[in-house]
Amino acid sequence: MQNQQSMSVEKSAINAHEHLPDIVEEYKAISLKLFEFSDISDVTAEEQAKITIRETALLDRQSSLMETALSTPVTSIEDAKALLSLWHLDVVQSAMPGSLDASDELVAAAYHFISKT
C-alpha cells in the first residue's frame, strides 16, 4: 500500500512537471482577472458579495497552483524558468514599485538573465 502511495506521489510530481508552463499561464490569467475586479466600483452590496465570492475562489485556485508548482522538483532549465516566472508574477508584478527587498532584487536579476536564455 505504501508503494502505491509513493507511486501516486511520483506520478503527481511528473504530471506537474509536464505542465509547469500551463500552471504559470493559468496563474497569470487569474492575476489579470483579479486586477479587473479591483477596477470595479459603484456596485450594489449584492453585486459586491458576488464579486467577493469570485475573488475568493480565484485566490484559492492561485494558492493551489502555487502549492503544485512548489511541490514539483526542478529538473531542467525549463522548470527553473517556469518557477521563476511564477515567482515574478507573485512577487514582482504584485508589489508596489520600489518595495522589493534586496533578496527579491537578487532573484529578479537571476530571473531576467535566465528568462533570456
Buried (B, 14 or more C-beta within 10 A) or exposed (E): EEEEEEEEEEEEBEEBBEBBBEBBEBBBEBBEEBEEEEEEEEEEEEEEEEBEEEBEEBEEEBEEBBEBBEEBEBEEEEBBBBBBBBBBBBBBEEEEEEEBEEEBEEBBEEBEEEEEE
